[in-house]
Amino acid sequence: MSALASTNFAQNPQTIFPYVVADIGGTNARWGLVTALEASGHYRIESIKTFENKTHPKFEDSLAAYIDYLAGVQVRHVCVALAGPVLGDRIEMTNINWSFSVREVEAAFSLQKLLIVNDFTALAYATSALVGEQLITIKPGQQKHAPRAILGPGTGLGMASLIPVGETWLPLSGEGGHTAFAPRGEEEIALCQYLQNKQGYLSKETFLSGAGLERIYAGLAAVRGQTIAPKSAAAISATAVSGEDALAVDTLNLFCAVMGSAAADLALTVGALGGVFLGGGILPRVREFLLQSPFVERFCDKAVMSHYVREIPVFLIVADEPALIGAAALLAEHS
């Protein structure tokens, strides 16, 4: 029985409907209202609304805006999946200047429960229910009832794992996106030297994020002695996919190659024989490019452990609102 298909996560989940869930990254806050657990075991999520974070100085402002949007719906339970570590009552978000106390927000909004989880914890929790058209196979393999690795680039680079415990699943969050980047080949080494001179420590997130695409694009131009105009991550991706900018093509290919190495690193670390699941805001938009990129070659190139990672399947999550699905199940379990 999958994590999302099981009603064991709440003794009586109907007692808390409706409740609010959110997926908050560095750029946007995506809110939804969970109104039912359907017979299929899936949560019905309605009234989905996205706010740009820059329009709200504080987390509390974003929550208040969504409650106003619901126009009279009584909100007593909220689960928020957000980018950053969750270490206690005081939440300090990564990639956005939001800081708040869970207990203070509960009191201010008269909430019975405010559950805060890492966004990739929620995404990890959702993977056990994703099937069919919600997943694209990037690399086939032998999927086992074993730990899963979940990672993906967006404003930052999120990572988590999902561990089977009997018939249920235990999500484990982490901050693996901030572990050190290891270059491969002369040009990546030259790119690292260029970026180290500009900013010092280079993490995987330095490369595998929206800002990372921009760094790679500018850095490749610099090490190649080219003069270019700056481009946004969205423009780099678009012109790479269309093939109209050769440097953008090289940038996105390097990005996908580094993604392959990072995914295999996480798979080896957690023993992810249950598969690797790719999410985040960037990869679904370039799915066809990813399939033709060096991702799989780099994923499988792990020296004496190459045989191990060759057996691991890799999937791209293309489901609508997977983090909201995970947040819905997590709140039901913890209520």
C-alpha positions in Angstrom: 0.0 0.0 0.0 1.5 3.3 -1.0 1.9 6.3 1.3 -0.7 8.3 -0.4 -3.2 5.5 -0.9 -3.3 4.6 2.7 -5.7 6.0 5.2 -3.5 4.7 8.1 -1.8 8.1 8.1 -4.8 9.7 9.8 -7.1 7.9 12.3 -10.0 10.0 10.8 -8.8 12.4 8.2 -12.3 13.6 7.5 -12.3 15.4 10.8 -9.8 18.0 9.5 -11.2 18.8 6.1 -10.9 21.3 4.6 -7.3 22.1 5.3 -4.6 24.2 3.5 -1.4 23.0 2.0 1.4 25.0 0.3 4.6 24.5 -1.7 6.9 27.5 -1.2 10.1 27.9 -3.0 12.5 30.8 -3.4 10.3 32.4 -6.1 6.7 31.4 -5.7 4.2 30.2 -3.1 1.7 27.7 -4.3 -1.4 27.2 -2.1 -4.2 24.7 -2.2 -7.3 23.6 -0.2 -7.6 19.9 0.5 -11.3 19.0 0.6 -11.5 15.2 0.6 -9.8 11.9 0.5 -11.3 10.2 -2.5 -12.1 6.5 -2.7 -9.0 6.0 -4.9 -6.9 7.1 -1.9 -5.9 10.4 -3.5 -6.5 13.8 -2.0 -8.7 16.3 -3.7 -7.0 19.7 -3.8 -8.9 22.7 -5.0 -8.7 26.5 -5.1 -5.0 26.3 -6.1 -3.4 29.8 -6.1 0.1 31.0 -6.8 1.7 34.1 -5.4 5.0 35.6 -6.3 7.0 35.8 -3.1 8.3 39.2 -3.9 4.8 40.5 -3.5 4.8 39.5 0.2 7.5 40.7 2.6 6.7 37.9 5.1 5.4 34.3 5.2 2.4 35.5 7.2 1.5 37.9 4.4 1.3 35.1 1.9 -0.8 32.9 4.2 -3.1 35.8 4.9 -3.5 36.5 1.2 -4.5 32.9 0.5 -7.0 32.9 3.4 -8.5 36.0 2.0 -8.6 34.3 -1.4 -10.7 31.5 0.1 -13.3 34.1 1.0 -14.8 32.7 4.2 -13.5 29.2 4.4 -12.6 28.4 8.0 -8.9 27.3 8.1 -7.7 25.4 11.2 -5.0 23.1 9.8 -2.1 24.0 7.5 0.8 22.1 6.1 3.6 24.1 4.4 6.4 22.4 2.4 9.1 25.0 2.0 12.7 25.3 0.7 15.1 25.1 3.6 15.9 23.1 6.7 13.2 22.6 9.3 15.0 22.4 12.7 12.5 23.6 15.2 10.0 26.4 16.0 12.0 29.1 14.2 12.0 28.7 10.4 14.7 30.4 8.3 13.9 29.9 4.6 16.6 29.4 2.0 16.8 31.7 -1.0 14.2 34.1 0.4 14.3 36.4 3.4 11.4 34.9 5.3 11.7 34.0 9.0 8.9 33.1 11.4 7.9 31.2 14.5 5.6 28.2 14.0 3.9 28.8 17.3 3.5 32.5 16.8 1.8 31.9 13.4 -0.5 29.3 14.9 -1.5 31.8 17.5 -1.9 34.8 15.1 -4.1 32.8 12.7 -6.0 30.7 15.4 -4.7 27.5 13.8 -5.0 24.1 15.6 -2.0 22.8 13.6 0.7 24.4 11.4 3.0 21.7 10.1 6.2 22.8 8.4 8.2 20.3 6.3 11.0 20.6 3.8 9.7 20.9 0.3 11.6 17.8 -0.9 10.3 15.8 2.1 6.8 16.4 0.8 7.9 15.6 -2.8 9.5 12.4 -1.5 6.3 11.5 0.3 4.4 11.9 -2.9 6.5 9.6 -5.1 5.0 6.4 -3.8 1.6 7.3 -5.4 2.8 8.6 -8.8 2.1 6.3 -11.7 1.6 6.3 -15.5 1.7 9.6 -17.1 2.8 11.3 -13.9 6.3 9.9 -14.4 8.6 9.8 -17.4 11.3 7.2 -17.5 14.7 8.8 -18.1 16.7 5.6 -17.5 15.2 2.1 -17.1 16.3 -0.2 -14.4 15.3 -2.8 -11.8 13.1 -1.0 -9.3 13.1 -2.7 -5.9 11.2 -2.2 -2.6 14.1 -0.1 -1.3 15.1 3.5 -0.5 14.4 6.1 -3.1 16.4 9.3 -3.9 14.6 12.5 -4.8 16.2 15.6 -6.1 15.6 18.5 -8.4 16.8 22.0 -9.4 14.7 25.2 -9.2 15.6 28.3 -7.4 17.9 26.0 -5.4 18.7 22.3 -5.5 16.5 20.2 -3.2 17.3 16.6 -2.1 15.5 14.0 0.1 15.1 10.3 0.4 12.2 7.9 1.1 12.8 4.8 3.2 10.4 1.8 3.2 9.3 0.8 6.7 7.0 -2.2 6.4 4.1 -1.2 4.3 4.6 2.6 4.8 7.3 5.1 4.0 9.5 7.4 6.0 10.7 10.6 4.3 14.1 11.9 5.2 15.1 15.5 4.4 18.5 16.9 4.0 20.5 19.7 2.5 22.6 17.7 0.0 22.4 20.5 -2.6 25.0 22.3 -0.5 27.5 19.5 -0.7 30.7 20.2 -2.7 30.7 20.1 -6.5 33.2 17.8 -8.2 34.1 18.8 -11.8 34.8 16.3 -14.6 37.0 17.1 -17.5 39.2 20.1 -18.4 36.4 22.5 -19.3 34.5 21.9 -16.0 37.7 22.3 -14.1 38.4 25.6 -15.9 34.8 26.6 -15.2 35.3 25.8 -11.5 38.4 27.8 -11.3 36.7 30.8 -12.9 33.7 30.6 -10.4 35.9 29.9 -7.4 37.8 33.1 -8.1 34.5 35.0 -8.1 32.7 33.4 -5.1 34.8 30.8 -3.3 33.0 27.5 -2.2 31.2 25.8 -5.0 28.3 23.5 -4.1 26.2 21.4 -6.3 23.5 24.1 -6.1 26.0 26.6 -7.5 25.5 24.8 -10.8 22.1 23.0 -10.4 19.7 25.8 -10.0 18.2 28.7 -12.1 21.1 30.9 -11.0 23.4 28.0 -11.8 22.3 27.9 -15.4 23.2 31.6 -15.6 26.6 31.0 -13.9 27.4 28.1 -16.3 26.4 30.2 -19.4 28.5 33.2 -18.3 31.4 31.0 -17.1 31.6 28.9 -20.3 31.8 32.1 -22.3 34.6 33.5 -20.1 36.7 30.4 -20.2 36.2 30.2 -24.0 37.1 33.8 -24.4 33.6 34.8 -25.8 31.8 38.1 -25.2 28.1 37.6 -24.6 25.1 39.5 -23.3 23.7 38.1 -20.0 20.7 35.8 -20.3 18.1 34.6 -17.8 17.8 31.0 -16.9 14.5 30.8 -18.7 16.0 32.3 -21.9 19.0 30.0 -21.7 16.7 26.9 -21.5 14.5 28.2 -24.2 17.3 28.9 -26.7 19.0 25.6 -25.8 15.8 23.6 -26.5 15.3 25.5 -29.8 18.9 25.1 -30.8 19.3 28.8 -31.7 22.1 29.5 -29.3 25.1 27.1 -29.4 26.4 28.3 -26.1 23.0 27.8 -24.5 23.0 24.2 -25.9 26.4 23.6 -24.3 25.3 25.1 -21.1 22.2 23.0 -20.8 24.1 19.8 -21.8 26.7 20.5 -19.0 23.8 21.2 -16.6 22.2 17.9 -17.4 25.6 16.1 -17.1 26.2 17.6 -13.7 22.7 16.6 -12.8 23.5 13.0 -13.7 26.5 13.0 -11.5 24.6 14.5 -8.6 21.7 12.1 -8.9 24.1 9.1 -8.9 25.9 10.6 -5.8 22.7 10.7 -3.9 21.6 7.2 -5.1 24.9 5.8 -3.9 24.6 7.6 -0.6 21.2 6.4 0.3 21.3 3.0 -1.5 18.4 4.1 -3.8 17.6 0.8 -5.4 14.0 1.9 -5.3 14.8 4.5 -8.0 15.8 8.1 -8.4 13.0 10.7 -8.9 13.8 14.0 -10.5 11.6 17.0 -9.7 12.0 20.8 -9.3 10.9 23.6 -11.6 13.5 23.3 -14.4 13.7 19.7 -15.7 10.1 19.2 -16.6 10.3 22.2 -18.9 13.3 20.6 -20.8 12.2 17.0 -20.7 13.0 16.2 -24.3 16.4 17.8 -24.1 17.1 15.9 -20.9 16.4 12.6 -22.6 19.0 13.3 -25.3 21.5 14.9 -23.0 24.6 13.3 -21.3 22.6 12.8 -18.1 22.4 9.0 -18.3 26.0 8.6 -19.3 27.2 10.6 -16.3 24.8 8.9 -14.0 26.2 5.5 -14.9 29.9 6.6 -14.8 30.8 5.7 -11.2 34.0 3.7 -11.6 33.8 0.5 -9.4 30.2 1.3 -8.6 29.0 1.8 -12.2 27.4 -1.7 -12.1 25.4 -0.6 -9.1 23.9 2.6 -10.5 23.2 1.0 -13.9 20.5 -1.1 -12.2 18.8 1.9 -10.8 15.8 3.4 -12.7 15.5 7.2 -13.0 12.1 9.0 -13.4 11.2 12.6 -14.1 8.2 13.7 -12.1 5.7 15.5 -14.4 2.6 15.3 -12.2 0.6 18.4 -11.3 1.4 19.7 -7.8 3.3 16.7 -6.4 4.5 18.6 -3.3 1.0 19.6 -2.5 0.0 16.0 -2.7 2.8 15.1 -0.3 1.9 17.9 2.1 -1.8 16.8 2.1 -0.8 13.2 3.2 1.7 14.5 5.7 -0.8 16.7 7.5 -3.3 13.8 7.6 -0.7 11.6 9.2 0.2 14.3 11.8 -3.2 15.4 12.8 
